[in-house]
Amino acid sequence: MGIRTKSGIKRVRQSKKRRARNIAAKKVVKTALKAAERAIKAKSADAKDLVKKAISAIDKTVERGILHKNKAARVKSRLTKKLKA
Protein backbone atom coordinates (compact mmCIF):
# COMPACT_ATOMS: atom_id res chain seq x y z
CA MET A 1 0.00 0.00 0.00
CA GLY A 2 2.25 2.79 -1.22
CA ILE A 3 1.27 6.42 -1.44
CA ARG A 4 1.07 6.20 -5.23
CA THR A 5 -1.97 3.94 -5.10
CA LYS A 6 -5.49 5.32 -4.75
CA SER A 7 -5.90 3.82 -1.30
CA GLY A 8 -2.60 5.38 -0.22
CA ILE A 9 -3.75 8.83 -1.29
CA LYS A 10 -7.00 8.35 0.58
CA ARG A 11 -5.07 7.28 3.69
CA VAL A 12 -3.05 10.52 3.57
CA ARG A 13 -6.25 12.56 3.26
CA GLN A 14 -7.81 10.71 6.19
CA SER A 15 -4.77 11.10 8.40
CA LYS A 16 -4.57 14.85 7.68
CA LYS A 17 -8.23 15.25 8.61
CA ARG A 18 -7.81 13.20 11.79
CA ARG A 19 -4.67 15.08 12.78
CA ALA A 20 -6.47 18.41 12.41
CA ARG A 21 -9.37 17.11 14.51
CA ASN A 22 -7.02 15.81 17.20
CA ILE A 23 -5.08 19.07 17.36
CA ALA A 24 -8.32 21.04 17.69
CA ALA A 25 -9.52 18.79 20.53
CA LYS A 26 -6.21 19.11 22.37
CA LYS A 27 -6.37 22.89 21.98
CA VAL A 28 -9.81 22.95 23.61
CA VAL A 29 -8.42 20.99 26.56
CA LYS A 30 -5.37 23.23 26.91
CA THR A 31 -7.40 26.45 26.88
CA ALA A 32 -9.86 25.02 29.42
CA LEU A 33 -6.97 23.99 31.68
CA LYS A 34 -5.31 27.39 31.42
CA ALA A 35 -8.58 29.18 32.23
CA ALA A 36 -9.18 26.92 35.24
CA GLU A 37 -5.62 27.34 36.55
CA ARG A 38 -5.80 31.11 36.09
CA ALA A 39 -9.07 31.20 38.05
CA ILE A 40 -7.60 29.05 40.82
CA LYS A 41 -4.53 31.28 41.05
CA ALA A 42 -6.72 34.41 41.23
CA LYS A 43 -8.97 32.70 43.82
CA SER A 44 -11.93 33.46 41.57
CA ALA A 45 -15.48 32.48 42.55
CA ASP A 46 -16.07 30.61 39.28
CA ALA A 47 -12.91 28.48 39.62
CA LYS A 48 -14.94 25.41 40.52
CA ASP A 49 -17.08 25.73 37.39
CA LEU A 50 -14.03 26.21 35.18
CA VAL A 51 -12.38 23.12 36.68
CA LYS A 52 -15.57 21.18 35.98
CA LYS A 53 -15.54 22.33 32.35
CA ALA A 54 -11.86 21.41 31.98
CA ILE A 55 -12.46 17.93 33.39
CA SER A 56 -15.38 17.50 31.02
CA ALA A 57 -13.22 18.49 28.05
CA ILE A 58 -10.51 16.06 29.15
CA ASP A 59 -13.01 13.21 29.47
CA LYS A 60 -14.35 13.88 25.98
CA THR A 61 -10.88 13.66 24.45
CA VAL A 62 -10.27 10.37 26.26
CA GLU A 63 -13.56 9.00 24.89
CA ARG A 64 -12.47 9.91 21.37
CA GLY A 65 -9.10 8.22 21.91
CA ILE A 66 -7.07 11.42 21.59
CA LEU A 67 -5.66 11.48 25.12
CA HIS A 68 -4.50 8.43 27.07
CA LYS A 69 -6.70 7.68 30.08
CA ASN A 70 -3.77 7.64 32.51
CA LYS A 71 -2.55 11.06 31.37
CA ALA A 72 -6.10 12.39 31.68
CA ALA A 73 -6.38 11.00 35.21
CA ARG A 74 -3.04 12.56 36.16
CA VAL A 75 -4.00 15.98 34.77
CA LYS A 76 -7.42 15.91 36.45
CA SER A 77 -5.86 14.86 39.74
CA ARG A 78 -3.34 17.71 39.66
CA LEU A 79 -6.05 20.20 38.77
CA THR A 80 -8.36 19.18 41.61
CA LYS A 81 -5.40 19.17 44.01
CA LYS A 82 -4.68 22.80 43.03
CA LEU A 83 -8.34 23.70 43.52
CA LYS A 84 -8.44 22.22 47.02
CA ALA A 85 -5.12 23.77 48.11
C-alpha positions as CSV (number, residue, x, y, z in Angstrom):
1,M,0.0,0.0,0.0
2,G,2.2,2.8,-1.2
3,I,1.3,6.4,-1.4
4,R,1.1,6.2,-5.2
5,T,-2.0,3.9,-5.1
6,K,-5.5,5.3,-4.7
7,S,-5.9,3.8,-1.3
8,G,-2.6,5.4,-0.2
9,I,-3.7,8.8,-1.3
10,K,-7.0,8.4,0.6
11,R,-5.1,7.3,3.7
12,V,-3.0,10.5,3.6
13,R,-6.2,12.6,3.3
14,Q,-7.8,10.7,6.2
15,S,-4.8,11.1,8.4
16,K,-4.6,14.9,7.7
17,K,-8.2,15.2,8.6
18,R,-7.8,13.2,11.8
19,R,-4.7,15.1,12.8
20,A,-6.5,18.4,12.4
21,R,-9.4,17.1,14.5
22,N,-7.0,15.8,17.2
23,I,-5.1,19.1,17.4
24,A,-8.3,21.0,17.7
25,A,-9.5,18.8,20.5
26,K,-6.2,19.1,22.4
27,K,-6.4,22.9,22.0
28,V,-9.8,23.0,23.6
29,V,-8.4,21.0,26.6
30,K,-5.4,23.2,26.9
31,T,-7.4,26.4,26.9
32,A,-9.9,25.0,29.4
33,L,-7.0,24.0,31.7
34,K,-5.3,27.4,31.4
35,A,-8.6,29.2,32.2
36,A,-9.2,26.9,35.2
37,E,-5.6,27.3,36.5
38,R,-5.8,31.1,36.1
39,A,-9.1,31.2,38.0
40,I,-7.6,29.0,40.8
41,K,-4.5,31.3,41.1
42,A,-6.7,34.4,41.2
43,K,-9.0,32.7,43.8
44,S,-11.9,33.5,41.6
45,A,-15.5,32.5,42.5
46,D,-16.1,30.6,39.3
47,A,-12.9,28.5,39.6
48,K,-14.9,25.4,40.5
49,D,-17.1,25.7,37.4
50,L,-14.0,26.2,35.2
51,V,-12.4,23.1,36.7
52,K,-15.6,21.2,36.0
53,K,-15.5,22.3,32.3
54,A,-11.9,21.4,32.0
55,I,-12.5,17.9,33.4
56,S,-15.4,17.5,31.0
57,A,-13.2,18.5,28.0
58,I,-10.5,16.1,29.1
59,D,-13.0,13.2,29.5
60,K,-14.4,13.9,26.0
61,T,-10.9,13.7,24.5
62,V,-10.3,10.4,26.3
63,E,-13.6,9.0,24.9
64,R,-12.5,9.9,21.4
65,G,-9.1,8.2,21.9
66,I,-7.1,11.4,21.6
67,L,-5.7,11.5,25.1
68,H,-4.5,8.4,27.1
69,K,-6.7,7.7,30.1
70,N,-3.8,7.6,32.5
71,K,-2.6,11.1,31.4
72,A,-6.1,12.4,31.7
73,A,-6.4,11.0,35.2
74,R,-3.0,12.6,36.2
75,V,-4.0,16.0,34.8
76,K,-7.4,15.9,36.4
77,S,-5.9,14.9,39.7
78,R,-3.3,17.7,39.7
79,L,-6.0,20.2,38.8
80,T,-8.4,19.2,41.6
81,K,-5.4,19.2,44.0
82,K,-4.7,22.8,43.0
83,L,-8.3,23.7,43.5
84,K,-8.4,22.2,47.0
85,A,-5.1,23.8,48.1
